Amino acid sequence: MQMTTLLTIKQHHMSLHCGCGHSAMVSVKELLDRLKPETTVHQVANRARYKRYDGKGSMSFQRFTIP
């Protein structure tokens, strides 16, 4: 299975969801300012953390195109 890289969805946004119910919409374009273009969306979700309790790797995600 081929994983989706950030570069292929640079005009999209990712919605990250924490196990506690907290969620955040993140611009892929902004992620590309900090991460390598070959980074996959799964890697972003696995590395994301909610600062409130440092729960790294417990995020799920959805991908959105926002006009």
N, C-alpha and C positions, 0 to 999 in steps of 0.2 A: 504494500500500500504506500502510495506517495503522499508525503505530508505537505500541507500548504505552507509556503514560506511567506514571510512578511512582504517581501518584494512583490509577490504576485497579487497582493491585496492592499497595496499602498493607499488606495483611495477609500478604504473601508474603515470601520471602527470595530473594536472588540468589546463585548460586554462581559466583564469578569464577575463571577458570582462566588462569594465566600460561603462556607458551610453555615455561618451564623445568620445568613440572609442579607448581608451587606452586598451591594453590587456597585460597579463603577463602569462607565463608558470611557474607553481609551481610544484615541486616534492612532491608527497604525502608522500614519505619517510621523507622529511624535515618537512612537516607539523606534522607528527607523533612525531617529536622531541619536539614539542611545545604544541600539543593538545592531548586530550584523544583518544584512539583507537576507542571508540564508537561514536565519532563525525561524523556526516553525511556530505556528500558533500554539501547538501543544507544549513547546518549550517555554513560551511566555506564560501560559497557564500554570505550568509546574514550578516556575520560578517566582511567580507573583506572590505577594504576601499582603495581608491586611495588617497594617501597622498596630492596630489595637492589641493584638495578641501574637504577632509574629508567626502566624500560621502558614508557613511556607508550604507550597505544594498542594494545598487543599482547595484550590480554585477550579471552577469549571468555566467554560466560556461559550459564547455565541458570537457569530460574526454578522455585522450589519453593514449595509451600504446606506450612507446618509447623504441625500442630495445637497 
